[in-house]
Amino acid sequence: MKQQMWTFGGSAPGPTLHGKVGDVFEVTLFNDDPSMGHGIDFHAGSLAPDGPMRTIQPGERLVYRFRAAKAGAWLYHCSTAPMLQHMGNGMYGAVVIDPPGLKKVDHEYVLVSSELYLGTPGSAAQVAKMRQERPDAWVFNGIAAQYAKAPLTLKAGERARFWVVASGPSDGIAFHIVGTFFDTVYREGAYPLKPGDSGGSQVLDLAPAQGGFGEATWRSPPSSARSASSCWPPPCPPPDPWP
Ligand SMILES: [Cu+2]
């Protein structure tokens, strides 16, 4: 199926920007939409809403420069009114600023969650669904069920970091994984859970516009990948001590 979107750079979400604290990002915004104004609001920056974050008209260009003063999983989005429509039609994305000392992992993913509203962008029928919070789908990285069709894969024992940004526009997310737990959670600029803590975490909960990451390893492969000597079906040997 085809759906017309309003985008940053041709994709919804727009490109993910990834850096570290202190990095300077320079973004050129060119509005090639002949029909309306657009703008860009980087939550990772601290610039005036009526300055660099202002709406620019069709054909206009704006160079936007910000220094990443703080680590986090940040949202960026079009800030032109009505924002619900601009974000709900695809004008959102993620800026990932690594906290200092972040360790390398085997796999790192950025999952931007959002609602998807089908129909002609800005039409009465589509806008009604946005206002009533009746999306046609809730999606990661813009496409419904894409990771059911093409799963993110890793091997037992490998460590994965899932950056998640809840771009809404209306709904947050309870990001839950199955078959293991997060041993590290970073959420809205701080670590509620660190390796070495006695607890574990089952859900990374994010309100709309919040972001963070969870880290996990899966100790046991799915049953479809198990060898005959693995512990299913029973009788199983005693479980290995964790970790
Ligand atoms: Cu816009």
Boltz pocket constraint, residues with backbone or C-beta under 6 A from the ligand:
constraints:
  - pocket:
      binder: B
      contacts: [[A, 6], [A, 37], [A, 38], [A, 39], [A, 78], [A, 79], [A, 80], [A, 86], [A, 91]]
      max_distance: 6.0
